[in-house]
Amino acid sequence: MTMARATTLRSPVRPPVRPPASARQGAAPRAAPWGWAAAGAGVGLLAALALFAPAQWLAQGVARASAGRVLLLQARGTVWTGSAQFALSGGPASRDRAALPGRVHWRLRPGLHGLQLQLQADCCTAAPLQVQVRPRWGGAAVRVQDQQSDWPAAILAGLGAPWNSLQPQGRLVLRTQGLQAAWAAGRLLLQGQAQLDLLDFSSRLATLQPLGSYRLVLQGGEVPTLQLSTLDGALRLQGAGQWVGQRLRFSGEASAAPERAAALDNLLNILGRRDGARALLSLG
């Protein structure tokens, strides 16, 4: 009897499938599409804020930087292109404020050499004033294009004492030539010249109108200087000063033409400490 040999069929043995090395090491999954969209939206929002930042932000920055003495009221537009009413004030706690008639318009643009600022005042500039501001390590540099402008002296009353008592009237004619200023390590570095003429000056404290015309010259150099002189008039002003660090030290005197001494006596008492017929002026 023949016995058939049983044959057992076995499946071949296969090694277990292992996950990729990146998966075994806990690699982070790919970012979801919405993540990239959110990042793009955030960048776009920041760009829009920078491009369309409201003019009120600039007004707030100017007020803080000037300790509340320079104000941009009713600001419209953006930080880059806008307008406002320009005013001077005695500070946050002061009630004194005086504004220019009309509005001041600005155009601010970044460039390779810093910020380019263009200013146009409805009342006072025949052509836009051009200013370049260049940030520097530990300070900034400002360059003013040669120009001339004509401003009402009445705006000085906004600065508080003694201007609020004087209530000046007249014209302020400003001329600049090669004017550049830089602040570094707490020191003012000045080049060029600025000349300010106060023409046909008058005050409510004097019955004599006008009192005269005067010139103030700021001259740059190793030590910037300030010179005050009288162009004409019964009230005579003269003085000189210089910058020491960040402070201006100025001394001078005011006096009256002999035939006008009685008419100007009260005004001289307000301008400075009396020394006989003179009133001594000092600052810093």
ZAKE-254851 format. One line per 10 residues: number of its first residue (from 1); their letters; for each residue x, y, z of N, C-alpha, C. Coordinates in nm, 3 decimals, padded with zeros to 5 digits. Each point is the difference from the previous one (the first is absolute). Layout:
NUM> a> X,Y,Z,X,Y,Z,X,Y,Z; ...
//
This chain:
1> mtmarattlr> 00.086,-00.116,00.000,-00.086,00.116,00.000,00.090,00.122,00.000; -00.038,00.082,-00.098,00.089,00.117,-00.015,-00.062,00.118,00.070; 00.076,00.065,00.090,-00.048,00.116,00.078,00.042,00.128,-00.072; -00.098,00.090,-00.027,00.034,00.128,-00.064,00.062,00.094,00.103; 00.109,00.062,-00.039,00.069,00.094,00.093,-00.069,00.134,-00.004; -00.037,00.043,00.117,-00.069,00.128,00.010,00.099,00.114,-00.019; -00.046,00.096,-00.075,00.087,00.117,-00.027,-00.063,00.124,00.065; 00.074,00.073,00.084,-00.048,00.122,00.068,00.053,00.124,-00.072; -00.095,00.087,-00.046,00.039,00.124,-00.071,00.006,00.118,00.099; 00.108,00.064,00.008,00.020,00.116,00.092,00.025,00.131,-00.079
11> spvrppvrpp> -00.062,00.105,00.046,00.022,00.132,-00.064,00.139,00.052,00.033; 00.061,00.063,-00.097,00.135,00.052,00.029,-00.005,00.107,00.111; 00.097,00.006,00.083,00.006,00.095,00.112,00.050,00.136,-00.050; -00.083,00.110,00.025,00.037,00.137,-00.042,00.035,00.084,00.122; 00.103,00.082,-00.013,00.037,00.086,00.114,-00.108,00.104,00.025; -00.023,00.040,00.123,-00.103,00.101,00.030,00.035,00.135,-00.062; -00.107,00.070,-00.042,00.020,00.132,-00.060,00.024,00.103,00.110; 00.110,00.080,-00.013,00.035,00.100,00.102,-00.031,00.140,-00.052; -00.047,00.089,00.086,-00.030,00.138,-00.042,00.128,00.073,-00.038; -00.013,00.107,-00.082,00.119,00.077,-00.038,00.069,00.059,00.123
21> asarqgaapr> 00.127,00.024,-00.018,00.080,00.049,00.111,-00.055,00.131,00.055; -00.050,00.087,-00.091,-00.052,00.130,00.046,-00.119,-00.018,00.092; -00.086,-00.099,-00.033,-00.117,-00.025,00.084,00.041,-00.058,00.133; 00.105,-00.094,-00.003,00.045,-00.059,00.125,00.059,00.104,00.094; 00.059,00.111,-00.059,00.064,00.101,00.083,-00.096,00.111,00.041; -00.129,-00.017,-00.034,-00.099,00.100,00.042,00.011,00.130,-00.077; 00.029,-00.003,-00.131,00.010,00.121,-00.081,-00.133,00.074,-00.001; 00.008,00.135,00.001,-00.121,00.082,00.003,-00.075,-00.013,-00.131; -00.130,-00.005,00.004,-00.077,-00.007,-00.123,00.007,00.132,-00.075; -00.031,-00.004,-00.127,00.002,00.120,-00.081,-00.105,00.101,00.052
31> aapwgwaaag> 00.037,00.129,-00.013,-00.094,00.104,00.046,-00.126,-00.002,-00.083; -00.109,00.020,00.068,-00.127,00.002,-00.069,-00.008,00.123,-00.090; -00.073,-00.007,-00.111,-00.010,00.116,-00.091,-00.051,00.125,00.068; -00.091,-00.014,00.097,-00.053,00.119,00.066,00.107,00.072,00.080; 00.106,-00.071,00.043,00.108,00.064,00.074,00.076,00.101,-00.085; 00.028,-00.041,-00.126,00.067,00.092,-00.090,-00.090,00.119,-00.033; -00.127,-00.024,-00.013,-00.094,00.107,-00.031,-00.005,00.102,00.114; 00.002,-00.050,00.124,-00.004,00.090,00.115,00.127,00.085,00.007; 00.115,-00.065,-00.029,00.125,00.075,00.002,00.000,00.108,-00.107; -00.049,-00.032,-00.118,-00.007,00.099,-00.106,-00.092,00.115,00.035
41> agvgllaala> -00.113,-00.032,00.062,-00.095,00.104,00.040,00.063,00.093,00.104; 00.078,-00.058,00.092,00.066,00.082,00.102,00.100,00.096,-00.061; 00.080,-00.049,-00.096,00.096,00.088,-00.066,-00.072,00.111,-00.076; -00.110,-00.036,-00.067,-00.077,00.101,-00.072,-00.059,00.104,00.092; -00.046,-00.044,00.117,-00.058,00.094,00.097,00.105,00.099,00.050; 00.121,-00.051,00.030,00.106,00.088,00.046,00.039,00.101,-00.107; 00.006,-00.047,-00.125,00.032,00.090,-00.109,-00.107,00.108,-00.016; -00.126,-00.040,00.014,-00.110,00.096,-00.013,00.005,00.103,00.113; 00.031,-00.046,00.123,00.010,00.093,00.112,00.111,00.101,-00.021; 00.115,-00.048,-00.054,00.111,00.091,-00.026,-00.033,00.099,-00.110
51> lfapaqwlaq> -00.070,-00.047,-00.102,-00.030,00.084,-00.116,-00.112,00.099,00.028; -00.099,-00.043,00.077,-00.118,00.083,00.023,-00.012,00.043,00.146; 00.111,00.004,00.073,-00.003,00.044,00.140,-00.061,00.140,00.008; -00.099,00.022,00.085,-00.071,00.128,00.003,00.090,00.115,00.044; -00.033,00.119,-00.050,00.077,00.120,00.033,-00.002,00.028,00.150; -00.102,-00.046,00.070,-00.009,00.023,00.143,00.117,-00.063,00.074; 00.052,-00.110,-00.053,00.117,-00.063,00.063,00.120,00.095,-00.004; 00.018,00.066,-00.114,00.109,00.096,-00.011,-00.022,00.116,00.096; -00.123,00.048,00.010,-00.031,00.111,00.091,00.034,-00.037,00.144; -00.032,-00.122,00.040,00.030,-00.044,00.135,00.150,-00.009,00.023
61> gvarasagrv> 00.074,-00.048,-00.101,00.145,-00.011,00.013,00.066,00.137,00.012; -00.045,00.097,-00.079,00.055,00.136,00.006,-00.028,00.063,00.136; -00.119,-00.020,00.052,-00.034,00.056,00.131,00.087,-00.058,00.111; 00.023,-00.131,-00.005,00.085,-00.063,00.102,00.144,00.049,-00.012; 00.052,00.005,-00.122,00.140,00.039,-00.021,00.026,00.144,00.042; -00.100,00.087,-00.010,00.016,00.142,00.033,-00.051,00.034,00.139; -00.032,-00.101,00.081,-00.056,00.023,00.134,-00.126,00.085,-00.006; -00.080,-00.022,-00.103,-00.127,00.069,-00.011,00.008,00.143,-00.049; 00.115,00.044,-00.050,00.015,00.139,-00.044,-00.030,00.019,-00.148; 00.012,-00.104,-00.079,-00.034,00.005,-00.142,-00.117,-00.095,-00.024
71> lllqargtvw> -00.108,00.053,-00.056,-00.122,-00.078,-00.017,-00.044,-00.001,-00.146; -00.047,-00.116,-00.045,-00.062,-00.014,-00.131,-00.148,-00.031,00.026; -00.084,00.102,-00.013,-00.142,-00.012,00.034,-00.081,-00.038,-00.123; -00.108,-00.074,00.024,-00.092,-00.041,-00.107,00.078,-00.065,-00.116; 00.087,-00.094,00.036,00.084,-00.066,-00.101,-00.085,-00.086,-00.093; 00.029,00.007,-00.129,-00.070,-00.078,-00.101,00.101,-00.069,-00.090; -00.045,-00.110,-00.063,00.087,-00.073,-00.090,00.077,-00.108,00.070; 00.123,-00.023,-00.043,00.083,-00.105,00.057,00.130,00.059,00.053; 00.079,-00.086,00.064,00.132,00.042,00.046,00.083,00.050,-00.116; -00.019,-00.058,-00.118,00.085,00.029,-00.116,-00.047,00.121,-00.080
81> tgsaqfalsg> -00.128,00.020,-00.010,-00.057,00.114,-00.073,-00.121,00.049,00.076; 00.007,00.121,00.054,-00.112,00.049,00.079,00.009,00.148,00.024; -00.089,00.050,00.085,-00.004,00.141,00.034,-00.056,00.016,00.141; 00.028,00.115,00.060,-00.049,00.030,00.134,00.011,00.149,00.023; -00.061,00.046,00.109,00.018,00.138,00.042,00.117,00.004,00.097; 00.101,00.080,-00.031,00.122,00.008,00.081,-00.021,00.099,00.113; 00.036,-00.042,00.124,-00.018,00.087,00.116,00.117,-00.016,00.096; 00.028,00.108,00.075,00.099,-00.002,00.107,-00.072,00.012,00.133; 00.054,-00.068,00.102,-00.063,-00.002,00.132,00.106,00.013,00.107; -00.043,00.041,00.118,00.092,00.008,00.113,00.029,-00.134,00.065
91> gpasrdraal> -00.063,-00.106,-00.045,00.020,-00.132,00.058,-00.131,-00.061,00.045; 00.004,-00.127,00.046,-00.124,-00.069,00.037,-00.082,00.071,00.107; 00.066,00.067,00.096,-00.072,00.066,00.108,-00.035,00.145,-00.030; 00.034,00.048,-00.121,-00.020,00.139,-00.034,-00.131,00.020,-00.075; -00.063,00.115,00.022,-00.120,00.036,-00.074,00.033,00.085,-00.122; 00.126,00.038,-00.015,00.040,00.083,-00.113,00.012,-00.085,-00.125; -00.057,00.049,-00.108,00.008,-00.070,-00.129,-00.026,00.101,-00.111; 00.082,-00.005,-00.104,-00.019,00.086,-00.116,00.027,-00.082,-00.125; -00.086,00.016,-00.101,00.010,-00.080,-00.122,00.018,00.089,-00.121; 00.063,-00.056,-00.102,00.014,00.071,-00.127,-00.135,00.003,-00.072
101> pgrvhwrlrp> -00.024,00.104,-00.078,-00.120,-00.002,-00.086,00.018,-00.103,-00.111; -00.108,-00.065,-00.039,00.010,-00.102,-00.103,00.060,-00.128,00.053; 00.047,-00.084,-00.091,00.053,-00.131,00.038,00.142,-00.017,-00.051; 00.068,-00.096,00.061,00.135,-00.039,-00.043,-00.011,-00.139,-00.064; 00.058,-00.015,-00.118,-00.006,-00.126,-00.074,00.139,-00.062,-00.001; 00.007,-00.132,00.014,00.130,-00.068,-00.003,-00.003,-00.119,-00.094; 00.120,-00.034,-00.044,00.023,-00.119,-00.083,00.129,-00.063,00.049; -00.007,-00.120,00.052,00.114,-00.069,00.061,00.028,-00.127,-00.078; 00.126,-00.015,-00.047,00.036,-00.116,-00.079,00.134,-00.057,00.046; 00.008,-00.133,00.019,00.130,-00.062,00.032,00.084,-00.009,-00.126
111> glhglqlqlq> 00.131,00.009,00.016,00.092,-00.010,-00.113,00.132,-00.059,00.043; 00.093,-00.007,-00.095,00.131,-00.057,00.029,00.078,00.083,00.101; -00.029,00.129,00.006,00.074,00.089,00.089,-00.085,00.046,00.118; -00.101,-00.078,00.036,-00.083,00.034,00.114,-00.140,00.042,-00.042; -00.064,00.079,00.084,-00.136,00.046,-00.027,00.003,00.136,-00.068; -00.080,00.015,-00.104,-00.014,00.127,-00.070,-00.133,00.064,00.043; 00.006,00.117,00.060,-00.119,00.069,00.049,-00.023,00.127,-00.081; -00.122,00.017,-00.046,-00.040,00.120,-00.072,-00.116,00.065,00.074; 00.015,00.129,00.033,-00.101,00.072,00.077,-00.049,00.121,-00.079; -00.131,00.020,00.001,-00.061,00.115,-00.066,-00.104,00.059,00.094
121> adcctaaplq> 00.015,00.128,00.036,-00.096,00.068,00.086,-00.083,00.095,-00.084; -00.132,-00.007,00.015,-00.088,00.085,-00.080,00.033,00.148,00.017; 00.039,00.036,00.123,00.018,00.142,00.031,00.140,00.053,-00.029; 00.098,-00.090,-00.004,00.135,00.050,00.029,00.112,-00.044,-00.094; -00.022,-00.093,-00.090,00.107,-00.050,-00.085,-00.037,00.018,-00.147; 00.084,00.074,-00.072,-00.023,00.017,-00.144,00.032,-00.128,-00.075; 00.097,-00.076,00.050,00.039,-00.130,-00.057,00.014,-00.099,00.114; -00.019,-00.129,-00.024,00.010,-00.100,00.108,00.139,00.000,00.064; 00.003,-00.016,00.130,00.126,-00.014,00.073,00.046,-00.144,-00.009; 00.129,-00.019,-00.033,00.056,-00.134,-00.020,00.097,-00.031,00.114
131> vqvrprwgga> -00.024,-00.112,00.068,00.083,-00.041,00.113,00.034,-00.148,-00.016; 00.127,-00.034,00.023,00.044,-00.140,-00.003,00.041,-00.042,00.140; -00.056,-00.111,00.047,00.031,-00.053,00.133,00.068,-00.135,-00.018; 00.122,-00.011,00.053,00.078,-00.123,-00.016,00.032,-00.058,00.139; -00.054,-00.119,00.033,00.034,-00.062,00.129,00.148,-00.033,00.006; 00.058,00.017,00.118,00.140,-00.034,00.023,00.011,-00.074,00.132; 00.114,-00.069,00.016,00.020,-00.074,00.124,00.002,00.097,00.118; -00.097,-00.017,00.090,-00.008,00.085,00.118,-00.056,00.138,-00.024; -00.063,00.024,-00.117,-00.054,00.133,-00.026,-00.060,00.009,-00.139; 00.001,00.120,-00.055,-00.057,00.023,-00.132,00.066,00.123,-00.060
141> avrvqdqqsd> -00.009,00.012,-00.133,00.053,00.115,-00.072,-00.113,00.061,-00.083; -00.009,00.132,-00.002,-00.104,00.071,-00.073,00.065,00.100,-00.094; -00.043,-00.001,-00.124,00.050,00.095,-00.100,-00.118,00.078,-00.056; 00.010,00.134,00.003,-00.108,00.088,-00.046,00.043,00.066,-00.130; -00.082,-00.012,-00.102,00.029,00.065,-00.127,-00.007,00.151,00.016; 00.087,00.073,-00.071,-00.001,00.146,00.006,-00.138,00.052,-00.041; -00.056,00.088,00.083,-00.137,00.043,-00.026,-00.034,00.123,00.083; -00.117,00.061,-00.029,-00.050,00.113,00.076,-00.149,-00.018,00.022; -00.047,00.037,00.119,-00.142,-00.010,00.034,-00.037,00.119,00.088; -00.130,00.030,00.007,-00.050,00.119,00.068,-00.115,-00.041,00.092
151> wpaailaglg> 00.017,00.020,00.134,-00.094,-00.052,00.098,-00.054,00.113,00.087; -00.122,-00.011,00.052,-00.053,00.103,00.092,00.062,-00.013,00.138; 00.048,00.111,00.053,00.062,-00.001,00.132,-00.099,-00.033,00.111; -00.129,00.017,-00.026,-00.102,-00.025,00.103,00.001,-00.144,00.049; 00.052,-00.093,-00.081,-00.001,-00.141,00.044,00.090,-00.021,00.121; 00.098,00.087,00.024,00.089,-00.016,00.115,-00.073,00.011,00.133; -00.116,00.066,00.002,-00.077,00.015,00.124,-00.043,-00.136,00.055; -00.009,-00.100,-00.085,-00.039,-00.132,00.046,00.102,-00.067,00.089; 00.124,00.045,-00.001,00.107,-00.064,00.078,-00.004,00.033,00.148; -00.091,00.086,00.042,-00.007,00.035,00.142,00.092,00.117,00.032
161> apwnslqpqg> 00.036,00.013,00.129,00.079,00.114,00.045,00.138,00.001,-00.067; 00.051,00.120,-00.036,-00.064,00.132,00.014,-00.085,00.040,-00.121; -00.007,-00.089,-00.100,-00.066,00.035,-00.125,-00.150,00.025,00.018; -00.061,-00.073,00.093,-00.144,00.020,00.021,-00.030,00.137,00.058; 00.095,00.058,00.069,-00.018,00.137,00.051,00.031,00.104,-00.109; 00.104,-00.029,-00.079,00.039,00.094,-00.105,-00.104,00.007,-00.111; -00.064,-00.115,-00.032,-00.093,-00.008,-00.114,00.062,00.066,-00.124; 00.110,-00.058,-00.050,00.072,00.065,-00.110,-00.080,00.002,-00.129; 00.022,00.107,-00.075,-00.056,00.014,-00.134,00.115,00.038,-00.094; -00.014,-00.038,-00.125,00.104,00.027,-00.098,00.024,-00.121,-00.088
171> rlvlrtqglq> 00.112,-00.001,-00.069,00.034,-00.108,-00.093,00.132,-00.065,00.040; 00.004,-00.131,-00.013,00.123,-00.077,00.020,00.045,-00.053,-00.136; 00.111,00.052,-00.050,00.052,-00.042,-00.130,00.122,-00.088,00.026; -00.009,-00.127,-00.040,00.105,-00.098,00.026,00.074,-00.032,-00.130; 00.133,00.008,00.005,00.085,-00.037,-00.114,00.104,-00.100,00.049; 00.023,-00.103,-00.078,00.103,-00.099,00.033,00.101,-00.011,-00.114; 00.124,-00.030,00.036,00.107,-00.015,-00.099,00.094,-00.111,00.048; 00.001,-00.112,-00.073,00.089,-00.111,00.034,-00.023,-00.055,00.139; -00.122,00.007,00.050,-00.027,-00.037,00.139,-00.007,-00.152,00.017; 00.085,-00.052,00.088,00.001,-00.142,00.034,00.021,-00.014,00.150
181> aawaagrlll> -00.074,-00.090,00.061,00.011,-00.024,00.144,00.009,-00.149,00.026; 00.081,-00.037,00.098,00.014,-00.141,00.038,00.010,-00.009,00.151; -00.059,-00.105,00.056,00.008,-00.027,00.143,00.076,-00.130,00.021; 00.109,00.007,00.074,00.083,-00.118,00.025,00.054,00.010,00.142; -00.020,-00.106,00.077,00.050,-00.008,00.137,-00.044,00.122,00.082; -00.126,00.043,-00.019,-00.052,00.111,00.078,00.054,00.136,-00.039; 00.061,00.011,-00.118,00.060,00.126,-00.042,-00.059,00.044,-00.133; -00.027,00.131,-00.014,-00.052,00.056,-00.123,00.116,00.041,-00.090; 00.002,-00.053,-00.122,00.099,00.037,-00.101,-00.074,00.076,-00.109; 00.041,00.124,-00.025,-00.075,00.087,-00.091,00.092,00.057,-00.106
191> qgqaqldlld> -00.050,00.000,-00.124,00.070,00.062,-00.112,-00.098,00.092,-00.072; 00.055,00.101,-00.068,-00.084,00.091,-00.076,-00.056,00.111,00.087; -00.105,00.063,-00.051,-00.053,00.119,00.066,-00.152,00.007,-00.013; -00.065,00.051,00.104,-00.143,00.033,-00.002,-00.016,00.143,00.048; -00.076,00.079,-00.075,-00.023,00.140,00.035,-00.149,00.024,00.016; -00.038,00.056,00.115,-00.140,00.028,00.029,-00.016,00.150,00.023; -00.078,00.065,-00.084,-00.028,00.143,00.014,-00.141,00.019,00.057; -00.008,00.074,00.109,-00.129,00.040,00.057,-00.026,00.142,-00.045; -00.094,00.015,-00.093,-00.023,00.129,-00.065,-00.127,00.065,00.053; 00.010,00.132,00.022,-00.115,00.080,00.046,-00.062,-00.060,00.127
201> fssrlatlqp> 00.087,-00.031,00.095,-00.044,-00.061,00.126,-00.078,00.100,00.084; -00.113,-00.047,00.055,-00.078,00.081,00.093,-00.054,-00.090,00.109; -00.042,00.060,00.112,-00.050,-00.075,00.115,-00.114,00.077,00.063; -00.092,-00.073,00.061,-00.112,00.065,00.069,00.045,00.073,00.126; 00.125,-00.025,00.045,00.051,00.062,00.122,00.060,00.137,-00.026; 00.004,00.041,-00.125,00.058,00.130,-00.033,-00.097,00.077,-00.089; -00.013,00.129,00.028,-00.086,00.083,-00.083,00.069,00.039,-00.129; 00.131,-00.008,-00.001,00.076,00.033,-00.120,-00.009,-00.114,-00.100; -00.045,00.027,-00.121,-00.015,-00.103,-00.102,00.056,00.051,-00.134; 00.087,-00.078,-00.066,00.066,-00.119,00.050,00.121,00.037,00.086
211> lgsyrlvlqg> 00.056,-00.101,00.064,00.115,00.022,00.087,00.131,-00.005,-00.076; 00.004,-00.077,-00.108,00.123,-00.011,-00.078,00.009,-00.130,-00.075; 00.115,-00.021,-00.064,00.028,-00.124,-00.074,00.134,-00.054,00.047; 00.012,-00.135,00.006,00.115,-00.063,00.065,00.045,-00.122,-00.079; 00.126,-00.036,00.021,00.057,-00.114,-00.072,00.069,-00.095,00.098; -00.030,-00.129,-00.017,00.063,-00.105,00.079,00.071,-00.094,-00.097; 00.130,-00.020,00.019,00.080,-00.082,-00.091,00.059,-00.117,00.077; -00.031,-00.121,-00.048,00.058,-00.123,00.054,00.110,-00.045,-00.094; 00.123,-00.008,00.048,00.116,-00.034,-00.082,00.061,-00.131,00.048; 00.015,-00.095,-00.092,00.061,-00.128,00.035,00.150,00.009,00.012
221> gevptlqlst> 00.059,-00.107,00.050,00.145,-00.005,00.019,00.034,-00.094,00.113; 00.125,00.003,00.042,00.043,-00.084,00.111,-00.085,00.026,00.124; -00.027,00.128,00.025,-00.092,00.041,00.107,-00.107,00.089,-00.064; -00.123,-00.049,-00.021,-00.105,00.081,-00.063,-00.029,00.126,00.081; -00.021,00.113,-00.070,-00.022,00.128,00.066,-00.133,00.061,-00.043; -00.048,00.093,00.082,-00.125,00.071,-00.026,00.026,00.149,00.022; -00.040,00.083,-00.098,00.020,00.144,00.009,-00.133,00.072,-00.018; -00.031,00.093,00.090,-00.120,00.082,-00.007,00.040,00.145,-00.023; -00.066,00.065,-00.098,00.032,00.140,-00.030,-00.128,00.073,-00.040; 00.006,00.133,00.006,-00.113,00.085,-00.036,00.020,00.054,-00.141
231> ldgalrlqga> -00.102,-00.013,-00.084,00.005,00.057,-00.134,-00.046,00.144,00.001; -00.108,00.028,00.072,-00.047,00.137,00.018,-00.107,00.000,00.108; -00.032,00.121,00.052,-00.108,00.012,00.097,00.042,00.064,00.130; -00.101,00.036,00.081,00.024,00.066,00.128,00.045,-00.097,00.108; -00.047,-00.127,-00.007,00.044,-00.102,00.094,00.126,-00.066,-00.057; 00.107,00.005,00.075,00.128,-00.051,-00.048,00.037,-00.128,00.074; 00.024,-00.105,-00.078,00.037,-00.130,00.055,00.134,-00.043,-00.056; 00.083,-00.058,00.086,00.126,-00.058,-00.044,00.041,-00.110,00.096; 00.075,-00.098,-00.051,00.045,-00.109,00.086,00.075,-00.105,-00.079; 00.057,-00.096,00.073,00.078,-00.107,-00.062,-00.010,-00.123,00.089
241> gqwvgqrlrf> 00.013,-00.116,-00.064,-00.004,-00.125,00.076,00.069,-00.111,-00.075; 00.016,-00.112,00.066,00.059,-00.118,-00.062,-00.053,-00.126,00.066; 00.008,-00.112,-00.076,-00.044,-00.128,00.053,00.112,-00.066,00.078; -00.033,-00.044,00.119,00.092,-00.077,00.084,-00.066,-00.135,00.024; 00.046,-00.105,-00.070,-00.067,-00.129,00.004,-00.136,00.013,-00.068; -00.105,-00.027,00.074,-00.136,00.013,-00.052,-00.068,00.129,00.044; 00.071,00.086,00.069,-00.062,00.120,00.056,00.051,00.126,-00.068; -00.091,00.096,-00.017,00.036,00.130,-00.054,00.022,00.097,00.116; 00.114,00.065,00.000,00.028,00.105,00.098,00.003,00.133,-00.075; -00.095,00.087,00.037,-00.016,00.126,-00.071,-00.010,00.115,00.099
251> sgeasaaper> 00.063,00.112,-00.034,-00.013,00.121,00.082,-00.007,00.121,-00.092; -00.076,00.099,00.042,-00.015,00.119,-00.082,-00.067,00.110,00.080; -00.048,00.100,-00.071,-00.065,00.111,00.068,-00.102,00.066,-00.092; -00.098,00.065,00.062,-00.101,00.079,-00.069,00.003,00.141,00.056; -00.017,00.097,-00.088,-00.001,00.139,00.044,-00.091,00.078,-00.094; -00.026,00.124,00.035,-00.089,00.084,-00.080,00.077,00.121,-00.051; -00.040,00.046,-00.118,00.053,00.127,-00.049,-00.035,00.108,00.103; 00.092,00.092,00.028,-00.024,00.098,00.108,-00.134,00.070,-00.009; -00.044,00.036,-00.118,-00.126,00.073,-00.013,-00.122,-00.089,00.020; 00.020,-00.134,00.008,-00.111,-00.094,00.019,00.010,-00.075,00.132
261> aaaldnllni> 00.084,00.041,00.091,00.024,-00.073,00.125,-00.127,-00.014,00.083; -00.079,00.106,00.014,-00.121,-00.007,00.083,-00.102,-00.094,-00.060; -00.013,00.000,-00.132,-00.100,-00.084,-00.066,00.035,-00.149,00.009; 00.127,-00.031,00.016,00.043,-00.140,-00.002,00.041,-00.051,00.138; -00.016,00.080,00.104,00.047,-00.040,00.132,-00.068,-00.127,00.049; -00.132,-00.011,-00.014,-00.073,-00.118,00.047,00.043,-00.126,-00.075; 00.022,00.013,-00.129,00.043,-00.114,-00.080,00.138,-00.048,00.042; 00.091,00.091,00.027,00.134,-00.038,00.043,-00.003,-00.076,00.133; -00.093,00.036,00.090,-00.012,-00.071,00.127,-00.037,-00.147,-00.021; -00.075,-00.028,-00.105,-00.044,-00.138,-00.027,00.108,-00.079,-00.074
271> lgrrdgaral> 00.075,00.068,-00.087,00.097,-00.071,-00.082,00.115,-00.058,00.081; 00.041,00.064,00.109,00.114,-00.051,00.076,00.023,00.078,00.128; 00.104,-00.036,00.073,00.036,00.067,00.125,00.055,00.138,-00.030; -00.055,00.099,00.066,00.040,00.137,-00.028,00.138,00.032,00.058; 00.077,00.072,-00.078,00.129,00.054,00.042,00.007,00.142,-00.053; -00.060,00.091,00.076,-00.010,00.137,-00.047,-00.096,00.010,-00.117; 00.048,00.056,-00.109,-00.085,00.015,-00.118,-00.010,-00.127,-00.083; 00.079,-00.101,00.037,00.003,-00.124,-00.077,-00.081,-00.109,00.069; -00.040,-00.098,-00.081,-00.056,-00.127,00.053,00.095,-00.110,-00.045; 00.049,-00.079,00.095,00.097,-00.105,-00.032,-00.074,-00.127,-00.041
281> lslg> 00.042,-00.057,-00.111,-00.060,-00.123,-00.055,00.093,-00.116,00.025; -00.052,-00.112,00.042,00.084,-00.118,00.022,-00.081,-00.127,-00.021; 00.070,-00.103,-00.048,-00.062,-00.130,-00.023,00.106,-00.107,00.019; -00.033,-00.106,00.077,00.091,-00.112,00.017,00.103,00.024,00.109
//
